Amino acid sequence: MEIDPSHIKKTRDFRSYILLLADGIAMTTTRSLEEYLQALWSLIQHAQDQPVTYAVLGQLLHEAFLTEVPRPCRVLCNRFLVPPVKRHQKSAWSPSLQVDCT
């Protein structure tokens, strides 16, 4: 029995849907976790203007098993963004991890 993601309205519906995914397609997929997450990230990038609902989340999680895996994400590490520092402030910087999956 498969639930249409558009019918997911409440937390318990979302939980039931996730359990169906876990017992069904997740058990039979040959994808690695990395491939699944890359596909999911690609789908999220295309759906970023949609409101966050249980139905949208369920649909994204399901489609990530079926969507073609994009080319490997290029992770640009060791890049530090240094904001301009005013003379009276101590130097403060924070590392940032930039991910480019386009």
N, C-alpha and C positions, 0 to 999 in steps of 0.2 A: 504494500500500500504506500503510495507516494502522495505527499501533500503538495498542493500548488503553493509556492511561496507567497503569492498574493493574499492567501487566506490567513497568514500569520499576523495576528493582531495583538496577542498578549504574551507575556513572558512564558507561560506554560505552553503556548503554541510553538514559540521559538525553541524551547527546550525539546519538545517532542520532535520538531523538525530536525534539530541537530542530532538527536539520537537516531532518527531514521537515516540520516546521512552517514553517521558513524557505523551503523549496522549494515548499511547497504553499500553504496558506492565507495565509501572510504575503505572498506574491507577488500574490495576487488581491484582497486586502482594499482597501477604499476608505477605511478609517479612517486618520486622522492618528495620529502617534505619541502625541500628547497624549490623544486619545480612547482609544487602546489602553491607555495607562497609567492613565487614570481608571477604565476598566473593570477592569483588573487590581487596582488599589488597592481598589475596591469588593469584589471577590471575596476579596481577602486579609482584609479586615475581617470578612467572614462566616466565614472559615475559620481565624481566629486561634487557635482552641482545638485544631486538629488538629496532630498531630506533623509535623515537617518531614521529608518523605521525597521521594525523586526522583519518585515517583508523584504525590504531591500537587502538587509544583512543576510537573510536566508538565501535569497537569490544569488548574491555574490559568492557566498560560501559554496553553494551548489555548482554554479557555473565555473568556478575555479577548477573543478574536477574535469570539466568538459572542454574548456577553452584551450586553444593552442598555446603552448608555453612560449612566451616571448624570448628573444635572444637574452642571454644572461645579462642581468643588471650590472651596470658598471658602477661600482662603489668607489667614490673618490675620497680616499682617506687621507689623513695627515694634512688636511687643509684647515687652517685656522683663520677664522674671520676675526679681525681685530677692529673693534669699533674705534672711532676717533676718541681720543682722550683729551679732556680739558686739562689745563695746567694744574688746577687745584685738586684733581682727582688722581687717585692711584691708578696705575695701569691695570686694567682688568680685561681679560680676554677669555673666551670660552671656545673650546674645540667644537667643530661641527662636522657631522657626518653627512655628506651629500650623496644622495642616491639618484642616479639617472637611469630610468627604465624606459626611456622613449626610444 
